[in-house]
Amino acid sequence: MAKDSELWSARQQLQLSFISEFTMDIQHATGKDNSVADCISRAVASAVHLGVDYNRIAADQAADPDVQAYRTAVTDLKLVDITFDGAGAALLCGISTGQPRPVVPSGWQRQVFDAIHGLSHPGRKSSLKLVAAKFIVLKKDVHVCVECQ
């Protein structure tokens, strides 16, 4: 009895032929037995960020002269002090978009950027939009992410 089709398609035969030129030992290594693939597929521990401590941001807002100057500056933003559920102190937030966005002191800008950008590394423009949707950053610079290059 003859087969209607071959075991491998023409493309698969070509690819297997190409691979066999480099090695004669083609095997499948599963899970933990394949240490290189296992290592590459795991999340890097240093890439996991713990988030933002709003109590410490509130304390730093009170000490930051730029934030204090922002309270009295003439801007299009509506700024109010808001106490969030988890935070004991009130945060200076902009409410002009309908959602409270805390004003980020200069010492917290990198950590806030890393907390949002580090989730998916979306790129420069998308990172700016994501940060601006959740926070008011006093300086408009976006730090360069080496992993996104």
Kinemage of the C-alpha trace (Angstrom):
@kinemage 1
@onewidth
@group {chain A} dominant
@subgroup {mainchain}
@vectorlist {calphas} color= white
{ca met a 1} P 0.000 0.000 0.000
{ca ala a 2} L 1.432 3.404 -0.975
{ca lys a 3} L 1.192 6.589 1.060
{ca asp a 4} L -0.660 9.552 -0.406
{ca ser a 5} L 1.731 12.040 1.189
{ca glu a 6} L 5.235 11.923 2.541
{ca leu a 7} L 6.013 12.012 6.262
{ca trp a 8} L 7.650 15.450 5.996
{ca ser a 9} L 6.667 18.361 3.771
{ca ala a 10} L 9.190 19.764 1.299
{ca arg a 11} L 9.852 22.737 3.587
{ca gln a 12} L 10.379 20.484 6.618
{ca gln a 13} L 12.746 18.258 4.633
{ca leu a 14} L 14.771 21.290 3.556
{ca gln a 15} L 14.967 22.622 7.117
{ca leu a 16} L 15.953 19.238 8.565
{ca ser a 17} L 18.582 18.842 5.864
{ca phe a 18} L 20.003 22.262 6.712
{ca ile a 19} L 20.091 21.499 10.450
{ca ser a 20} L 21.737 18.122 9.875
{ca glu a 21} L 24.690 19.845 8.187
{ca phe a 22} L 25.679 21.280 11.563
{ca thr a 23} L 24.998 18.373 13.882
{ca met a 24} L 24.151 14.730 13.659
{ca asp a 25} L 22.729 14.626 17.170
{ca ile a 26} L 19.283 16.237 17.001
{ca gln a 27} L 17.383 15.726 20.239
{ca his a 28} L 14.655 17.480 22.147
{ca ala a 29} L 15.691 18.621 25.630
{ca thr a 30} L 12.725 19.158 27.924
{ca gly a 31} L 12.267 21.768 30.616
{ca lys a 32} L 14.940 21.827 33.277
{ca asp a 33} L 17.246 19.566 31.242
{ca asn a 34} L 17.801 22.417 28.783
{ca ser a 35} L 19.644 24.809 31.093
{ca val a 36} L 20.282 27.539 28.482
{ca ala a 37} L 16.650 27.827 27.415
{ca asp a 38} L 15.532 27.509 31.032
{ca cys a 39} L 17.805 30.390 32.073
{ca ile a 40} L 16.807 32.633 29.167
{ca ser a 41} L 13.088 32.087 29.717
{ca arg a 42} L 13.160 33.118 33.378
{ca ala a 43} L 12.546 36.684 34.500
{ca val a 44} L 15.636 38.487 35.715
{ca ala a 45} L 15.389 39.190 39.444
{ca ser a 46} L 16.842 42.684 39.032
{ca ala a 47} L 14.133 43.525 36.487
{ca val a 48} L 11.379 43.083 39.076
{ca his a 49} L 10.536 46.406 40.681
{ca leu a 50} L 8.604 46.666 43.901
{ca gly a 51} L 6.563 49.706 42.943
{ca val a 52} L 6.130 53.127 44.482
{ca asp a 53} L 5.812 54.009 48.192
{ca tyr a 54} L 3.221 56.790 48.312
{ca asn a 55} L 3.867 57.571 51.995
{ca arg a 56} L 7.519 58.330 51.228
{ca ile a 57} L 6.533 60.343 48.148
{ca ala a 58} L 4.220 62.441 50.346
{ca ala a 59} L 7.071 63.080 52.804
{ca asp a 60} L 9.443 63.973 49.970
{ca gln a 61} L 6.829 66.280 48.416
{ca ala a 62} L 6.804 68.305 51.643
{ca ala a 63} L 10.616 68.601 51.590
{ca asp a 64} L 11.097 69.242 47.852
{ca pro a 65} L 11.313 72.983 47.029
{ca asp a 66} L 10.283 72.344 43.402
{ca val a 67} L 7.026 70.728 44.524
{ca gln a 68} L 6.381 73.569 46.973
{ca ala a 69} L 6.928 76.088 44.165
{ca tyr a 70} L 4.531 74.073 42.017
{ca arg a 71} L 1.795 74.593 44.649
{ca thr a 72} L 1.846 78.351 44.100
{ca ala a 73} L 2.719 78.424 40.384
{ca val a 74} L 0.137 79.510 37.839
{ca thr a 75} L -0.603 76.450 35.681
{ca asp a 76} L -3.522 74.856 33.899
{ca leu a 77} L -3.481 72.016 36.409
{ca lys a 78} L -5.932 71.785 39.280
{ca leu a 79} L -3.808 70.759 42.258
{ca val a 80} L -5.293 69.423 45.490
{ca asp a 81} L -4.045 67.370 48.432
{ca ile a 82} L -5.551 63.880 48.359
{ca thr a 83} L -5.218 61.099 50.924
{ca phe a 84} L -5.264 57.652 49.329
{ca asp a 85} L -6.516 54.557 51.159
{ca gly a 86} L -3.073 53.053 51.781
{ca ala a 87} L -1.253 56.345 52.416
{ca gly a 88} L -1.405 58.102 55.746
{ca ala a 89} L -0.205 61.464 54.437
{ca ala a 90} L -1.828 63.603 51.772
{ca leu a 91} L -0.285 63.700 48.300
{ca leu a 92} L -0.308 66.774 46.088
{ca cys a 93} L -2.183 65.591 42.997
{ca gly a 94} L -3.410 67.060 39.769
{ca ile a 95} L -7.081 66.333 39.086
{ca ser a 96} L -7.547 68.123 35.755
{ca thr a 97} L -7.816 64.808 33.849
{ca gly a 98} L -10.469 63.394 36.175
{ca gln a 99} L -8.064 60.925 37.753
{ca pro a 100} L -5.758 62.025 40.585
{ca arg a 101} L -2.122 62.050 39.441
{ca pro a 102} L 0.503 62.603 42.172
{ca val a 103} L 3.195 65.228 41.583
{ca val a 104} L 6.486 63.326 41.576
{ca pro a 105} L 9.430 64.870 43.478
{ca ser a 106} L 12.717 64.939 41.577
{ca gly a 107} L 14.228 62.155 43.700
{ca trp a 108} L 11.423 59.766 42.741
{ca gln a 109} L 11.297 60.335 38.992
{ca arg a 110} L 13.585 57.452 38.038
{ca gln a 111} L 11.808 54.977 40.332
{ca val a 112} L 8.370 56.001 39.018
{ca phe a 113} L 9.608 55.706 35.445
{ca asp a 114} L 11.127 52.267 36.125
{ca ala a 115} L 7.951 51.026 37.845
{ca ile a 116} L 5.823 51.841 34.802
{ca his a 117} L 8.302 51.337 31.979
{ca gly a 118} L 9.758 48.132 33.427
{ca leu a 119} L 6.487 46.246 33.019
{ca ser a 120} L 6.727 45.944 29.248
{ca his a 121} L 9.468 48.273 27.891
{ca pro a 122} L 7.067 49.942 25.426
{ca gly a 123} L 9.487 52.556 24.044
{ca arg a 124} L 10.036 56.292 24.516
{ca lys a 125} L 6.707 57.749 23.336
{ca ser a 126} L 4.551 55.076 24.944
{ca ser a 127} L 6.491 55.370 28.203
{ca leu a 128} L 5.876 59.122 28.267
{ca lys a 129} L 2.155 58.545 27.750
{ca leu a 130} L 1.983 55.860 30.451
{ca val a 131} L 3.851 57.980 33.008
{ca ala a 132} L 1.800 61.094 32.165
{ca ala a 133} L -1.446 59.133 32.578
{ca lys a 134} L -0.583 58.180 36.172
{ca phe a 135} L 1.779 60.900 37.466
{ca ile a 136} L 2.798 64.528 37.050
{ca val a 137} L 6.549 64.600 36.477
{ca leu a 138} L 8.212 67.974 36.972
{ca lys a 139} L 11.063 67.367 34.537
{ca lys a 140} L 10.131 66.235 31.054
{ca asp a 141} L 13.139 63.985 30.441
{ca val a 142} L 12.732 60.281 29.895
{ca his a 143} L 15.630 58.163 30.988
{ca val a 144} L 17.192 55.865 28.448
{ca cys a 145} L 16.461 52.195 28.975
{ca val a 146} L 19.376 50.005 27.904
{ca glu a 147} L 17.138 46.934 27.590
{ca cys a 148} L 14.915 48.687 25.028
{ca gln a 149} L 17.788 49.478 22.672
